Amino acid sequence: MILLNPNSPSRFYPDETSRQIMLKTIAFFEEKGKQKIKEDDHKRVWYADFIEFQKKEKLFATLLTPSQYGGADFRWDTWRNCEFNEILGFYGLAYWYTWQVSILGLGPIWMSHNEALKQKAAQLLNDGEVFAFGLSERQHGADIYSTGMTLAPQPDGTYLANGEKYYIGNGNTAPMVSTFGKFADTGEYVFFAADYRHRSYNLIKNVCDSQSYVANFALTDYPITEADILHRGQSAWDAALNTVNIGKYNLGWASIGMCTHALYEAIHHAANRHLYGMTVTDFPHVRGMFTDAYTRLVAMKLFTLRAADYMRVASPDDRRYLLYNPTVKMKVTTQGEEVINLLWDVIAAKGFEKDMYFEMAARDIRALPKLEGTVHVNIALIVKFMANYFFFPGEYPPVLTRSEAVSDDFLFDQGPAKGLGRIQFHDYNLAFGLYDLPNIRLFREQIEALKIFLATATPDEVQKKDTDFLLALGELFTLVVYGQLVLENSRLYKVDEDTVDQIFDFMVRDFSKYALGLYGKPSTTPQQMDLCLKMIRKPVVDVARFDRVWQNSVYSLRDTYDMKP
């Protein structure tokens, strides 16, 4: 079974420590119960119990400390971090959030050459502390070119930090806040470590009405020495972008976790509710919505798991993850919104009820496409890879599932954050050739129409500067990348062909939708419009296939998990 089920967790781990971490985390939330989780959410209770639990069990320390800085089984292992991400999302976004912003805060530290600060971070992790990433600002958002945080040199060789940071998770309790700014005299970029306990660290407010503390803080003549500096110059810039390269990937897992819990809850409700003399799940349109939600969720997980394999094999000569990670960020999170919308259309007013997990998921699923760069920012990044992806494939050895117990050290030695247009990818046709199924054949025809569009009706210079046009084109490109990795992992995870073809039922529909969107853009030319029409196709309808997926994979979930009160 591809979806997480807390009643029977089945993921493979190469060591017992990793398995125990997942089991203990599930047990913590199951013992807490849905009623208490919801009560804490409604009352905006700071999740001190979870932080104390992870401190006692050394969870963040074990999962987020590179092996050379920690004890036995301590490592930054993307394979096991994936499921921890998913479990936290499954029980509540607030619990995931404190983990996520700790990952972001640790990025510039583990990328630094300041060994003393790295040793300090390892000790703080071992002590159960959390971390924060001081990048965003009220006026500039994540526009790091325009940072207003400054370090002013002093006659004694020290510095005084001045400026505000905004939207900084864990900013109320992190003894190391990785803070981005500029030197006041040279304009050179810098990352330095600040401590929330210092008298010159002024905590202004929590900018969100939630359990999480999303801080607005100001540093006022905060003293900094060379010993507090993590990066300067190009290294600081690279650390900012490379940290986000790692961190944005996790947002997909939060979406997957929330959608999985919501799916269990929704189908349990619908399968046990009767209207007009029928069970709700007997209505054809309900079966359609549930099956669409299920296949979209399975595709989300297949893609995100596969992207992790490419993170784990990454090297200076293989940076394919720089396309796959933003695709997780923008595509998986928006698919999460689609899954919740489909389920909500089934359970309707039930989704508002205060005792339902769904009520929390329906609110929080909206956040993930909007964090670590908007969907639009990530699509703009993704289109940089389009020419090489379609027309100039490279040669790479096959990548299998990477579940080995090793620390992913390359993530903290990614090198300069540039040269994206030179990155090559393996031929996507290899993945699409793994299956000979009706909707995959249709999808390949849509891809060929897109390639003809790019080759013969190439966007002109005006269109290349038209963000609205490029975003529409980027949605089509993203679907091809999405389909490729879904197929690679469907084969590795032995997903049945009925489910694979049903996934491409919605993929064909989505491609048609985005092609129509591109057709209607103001700057699209008549030639481009004609080619867009060739991309619009109806998926192959197979009632027997649909019924098998519904009965064997979707409806069978109705009584597999129901969280205790």
N, C-alpha and C positions, 0 to 999 in steps of 0.2 A: 504494500500500500504506500503510495507516494505522499499522502497527507499525514501530518502529525496527528497522532491520537494519544493523549496522555494516559489512557487506560492500557495501552500496549505499545509503548515506545519501542521502535524496532530499528533505529538507525545503527549502522555499524560504527564501532570505535575500535581503534587498534590498542587501546589501553583502558584499564578499569577505572582510572582516575577520571577520565573524560566521561565515561558512562555514568559514574556516580554523581558528577556535577549536574548532569541533566536530570537524573532521577531525583536528586535532592531538591533541585529547583522546582520541578513539577510538584513534588510533595509539599513544599512550602506554600505554594499557591493553592493547591487542592485543600490543604488543611485550613488555610485562611478562609476559603469558601467564597462563592460569588456574592453573597449578601454583604460580607465585610469589604470585599474589593469595591463593590458599588457604593457602599456607605462612605468609604474613604474618598472615592472619586467625587461624590456629590458634595462632601464637606470640604474638599480641597485639602485633605490631610497630607502633610509631608510624609513621604514613604520611609520613615526612619526604620520601620520594622524590616523592610527589604534591605536597606543599607546595612543594618546590623546583622542580618542573616548572611549577606555576602561577605561581610567582614569576618564573621565567625568561621565560615567555610572557606575563606580565602579564594572566593570565586574570581573576582576581578584580577587578583594577583596571579592566580594560576593561568587564566586565559589571556591576560594582556601584558605579561612580562616576557620579553624575548629570553630564550633559554640561557644565554650567557649572563643574565642578570638575576636569575631566579633559582629556585630549588628544583627538586625532582618533579618532572611532568609540567613544570612551568614553561610555557612557550606561547608565541603568537601564532596560533594554528587556525588558519581560515576555515578549514573543514569543520572543526568543532565549534568555532565562534558562530558559524552559520546557524546551527541549531539553537545555541543559546539565544541569539537574536530572535529566532522564531518563537521560542518558548516565551520570552518576555513579551513580545507582541501579542501572543495568544492570550495572555492574561491581562494586559493593559499597557497602553502606550507610555504611561508615565514611568513605569518600571524600566521599559526599554530605553527611554530618553536619558536617564541618568547614566546608563551604560554607554549609549551612543556618544554623548558629549564627553565622557571620559576617554573614549577612543580618539575623538578629535583632539582633546587636550594633550594626549600622550603622543600624537603624531610628531609634532615639532621636537619633542623631547627625545624620542628614540631616533629621530633623524639628525640630531645634533652631534657635534664632536665634543661637547662639554661633558666629560665623563663624570664629573662630580654631580652634576644635575641629574644625569641618568641614574647614578647610584642612589641619589636622593629619591627619585621617582620610584625606583624599585622598592625602597624601604617603605615609602608612603603606601604603595599598593599592598605590601605585605601587612601594613598596619590597618588596612581596610578603608583607606581614603579614596575619594573620587576626584576627578580632574575636570578642567574647563578649558575652553578654546576661545580666547579673546580676540576674535577677528572682526565681527560685524560692528557697525556703528549706526547710531540713530539717523544721521543725515545721509550716509553713504551706503547703507546696507552692507552687502558683501563686495562693494567696489573698492578693492584694496589699493587701487591706484591713489585713491583720495583720502586715505586714512588721516585722521586728525590727531591720533595719539603720537606724542613726541617724546624723545629723550634729549634733554638739554645738557651738554657737557658742562661740568663744573671744574674749577681750578685744581681741585685735588685728584682729578682723573675719574671721578664718579659721574653719575648722571642723575637728573631729576625727571621723572616721568609725569606727564600731564596729559589729560584727555579722558574722554568717556568711551565706554563700550556698551553695546546695546544688544539684547537678545542672546545673552550668554548663559547657557544652561550650566547648572552647578556653580554659578558665580557667587552663590551665597555660602558655599562650604568647601571650596577647593583650595587646598594649601599650595597647589601649583596651578596657576592660571597662565597658560601659554599665550602671551599677549603680543599682538602685532602692531608695529608703529614705524616711525621714521626718526632718524637722528635730526634734531632741530637745525643743526648747522649745515649738514651736507645733503639732507634729503634721502640718505641711504636707508633702505629698509632694515628692520630689526625685529627679531623675536626675543622676548625676555620673559622670565618667570616672575609672577607676582603672587602674593599670598593674601587671601581674603581677610586674614586676622590682623594685618598691619594697620596702624592707626591712619595711614595716608590712603588706605583703600576704603572708599566711601560707597557703601551699598545703598543705592538710591531707592529701588523698588523692584518688585516682580512685575514684569510687563504683561504677564498672562494671568488669567483667572483660572488656575489649574493646580493640580497637585505638584507639578514640576515647578521649580524655581528658575525662571528665565530672567536673568538679572540685567538690570541697568546699573552699571557701577562707574565710578569716576576715580581716577588716580590724581591726587593733588600733591605735587612736589614729593612724589613717592621715590625714595632713594634707591638707585640701582647701581650695582658695581659690575665690573667685567665678569665676576663670578656668576652673575644672574643672567648673562646673555647667552641665549641658545643659538642664534644665527644672526648674521649681518649681511647686508648687500644681497647679491643674487641668491645666496643660500637661503635667506629669509623668504624671499619671493617663492623660490622652489618649494620650500617647506610648507608654505601656505597652500599652494595648489596641489602638491603631492599628498598632503594630509586629506584634503577634500577628495582626491582620487580614491583614497581608501574608504573614507567615512561615508561618502554618498552611497556606496554599494549596500550598506546596512539598511537603508530605508526600505529597500525591496523586501527584506525579511520581516520588518515590522508589518508591512502590508499583508504579507503572506500569513503571518501569525494571526492577525486580526480577522482576516477573511475566513480562515479555516475555522476558528471558533464560531464566527457568525454563521457559517454554513451549517455546522452541526446544530446550532440552536434553531436556525430557521427550518431545517428539514424535520427536526424532531417536532417542532410546533405544527408544521403543516401536515405531517403524516398522521397526527393525532387530533386533527380538527376536522369537523364535519359541517358542510354548508350545502343547503339545497338537496339534502339526501345523498351527498357524495363526500368522500374524503377530499380535502383540498388538493392532495397530490394526484387525484384522478383527473383533474382538469388538464386538457392538453396544453394550454398556454402556460400553466404552472410547471408542467414537466419541461417545457421548452426553456423557461427561465432558469430553472434549477440546473438543467443540463448545460446551458450556456455558462452559468456561473461556475459550475464544477470544472468544465473544460478550460475556462479562462484561468481558474486558480491552479489547476494542474500545470498548465503552460507557464504560469508565473514561476512556479517552483522549479520546473525543469530548467527554464532559462537561467534562473538565479544560481542554482546549483552548478550549472555548466560554466557560468561566468567565473565562479570560484576556482574551477580547474585552471582557467587561463591566468588568474591572479597567481596561482601557486607555481606555475611554470614560467612566470615572467622573468625576463632578463634584459640587459641592455639591447639585445638583438631580437627580443620578442616582447613587444609592448601592445599586443592585441587587446589586453585588458582595458586599455584607455578608450576603446570604443565600447566594450561590453559593459563596463561599470556605469558610464552615464546612461546606457540603455536600460540597465536595471533601475537606475534612479528615475528616469522619466517614464519608461514604458510600464514597468512592473507596478509602480505606484499609481499610475493612472488606470491601469487594469484593475487594481484593487478598488478604486472608486466605482468602476463598472460592475464588479462583482457585488459590492454592497448595494448598488442601485437595483440590480436584478433581484437580489434576495429581499430587499425592502419592498419591491413591487409585489412580492408574494405575501409577505407577512403583514404588510400595510401598517395599520395603527399599532400593532403589537410591537413594532420597532421603536416606538416612543416610550414604552413602559419602563419605569425606573428600575425594575428588578431584572431586566434583560441585559445581558452583556451587549446585545446588539445596539442598544441605545448609545453606549459608549463608543462602539466601533463606528457607527454611522457618523458620529461627530468627529472622531479622531482620524479617520481614514483620509479626510480632506487635507490634513496637515502635511502629509508626506510628500506629495508632489511639489510642495511649496518650500521645502527645506533643502539646504545645501545646494542652492541655485535652483531657480524655477525650471519648470519643464521647458520653457522657451530658451533659457540659457543653455540647457543641456542639449536640446536639438541643434542649436547653433554650433555647439561643439561637435556634435556627431557628424554634421554634414561635411566637416573638414576631411573626413575619412572616405567620402563617397567614391571619388575617382579611383583611388587605389583598390578599394574593395571590389568594385565591379570590373575594372579593366586591367589592373596590374597585380594579379595575385602572386604571392610568394610561396616558397616551399618550406614547410615545417614538418617535423616528425609528428605522428599521431599523438594526441593527448587523451589519455584515459582518465577515469575518475581518480582524483588525487586525494586520498583519505589518509595518507601516511602521517605518522606522528612526528612532524618536523616543524621548526619555527620558520615562518615565512620572512626571512631576513631581507629579501630584496625590496619588500614594501617600504623599508626605511632607508633604502639606498637606490632610489629610482632615478637619480640623476637630474639633469636640467629639465624643467617643465616646458619643453618646446619641441619643435620638429614633428608635430602631429601629422602634417601632410605627407611625411615620408614613411610613415608606418605602413607596412604591408600586412595582408591577411591571407590565410589559406583559401583556396577556391571554394566558395559557398556551394557550388554544384555537387561537391562530394557529399554533403549532407542531404541535399534534395534527391540525390540518386540512391539513397538508402531505402526508399520506399517507392512502390508503384501503386499509389492509391488515388482515387478520382479527384479529391479536392487538392491533393498535392500537385497533381498534374495541372489543374486549373491555376493554382497559385504560381506555378512555374511560368505559365503563359503570361500571367500578370507581370511577373518579374521581367520577362523578355520585353514586354511593351514598355516598361519603365526604362530598361537599358536603351531601347531605340530612342525613347524620349531624350535621354541624356546625351546620346551620341549624335542624333540628327537634328534635334530641336534644343540644343544646349542653351541653358539660360544665358542671356546676354548680360552686358555689364550693368545695365540698369536693374535687371532682375536679381543679379547677385548682391545688389545693395538693398533690395526690397525684402526686409525681414519677414513680412507677412507671406510672401511667395516662398521664400526658402524654408520657412517653418512647415508649410504644407508639403513641400517636396521632401523635407526631412522626415515627416511622418511615414511616408511611403518607404523610404530607405530603411527606417528603423524596423518596419514590419519584416523586411527581408532578413535583417540581422536576427531579429527575434525568432523567425521561423527556422533559420539555420541552426541555432543553438538548441532550440526545442527538439528538433529532429535528431541532432547528435545525441542528446541525452535520452530521448525516447528509446533509442537503440541500446544505450548503455544500461538503462534501467528496465529494459524489456517491457515497456508499456505496450499494451495490446493494440493491434492495428485499428480496431473500432474507435478507440479513444483518440488515437493519432489523427485519423481521418475526420473525426468530429471536431477536434481542435482546429483543423484547417477549414472546416465549415465556417467558423467565425472569422478565421484569418482572411478567407476570400471575401467575406462580407465587409470586413474592416478595410481591406485594400480598396474595395470599390468605393466605400464611403470617403476615404481620403483622396482618391482619384477625382471624385466628383467635387470635393472641396478645392482641389488644385484647379480643376476646370473653371470654377467660378471666380477665381482670383482676378482682380482688375487688370493685372499686367500680363495674364496668360494670352499667348498669341493664338491665332486660328490653327496653326500647325500643331501647337502644343495641345490645344483643346481636342483636336481629332485623336491624338495619341492617348489623351486621358480617357476618352470614350472606349478605347481598346482595352483599357485596364479594368473596366467595370464589368464584372461577371457575376453570375448567380451560382452559388455553390451547388454541388451535386446532392440532390435529396435522396436519402436512402432510409426509408422508414424502419426497415428491419435493423439496420445499424444503430439508428437512434434509439430504438427500443432496447437493444442489448446494452448500450451504454447507460441508459436510464435505469434499467433493472439491476444490472450487475455492478455498476460503479456508483450511481448517484442515490437511488432509492434505498440501496443497501446500507447507506450511512445513517438511516433514520434513528436507530437505537444504539449506535456505537459509542456515543459520548454525550453525556448531559451533566454539566458541572453541578455538584451539590450546592445547596444554599449556603 
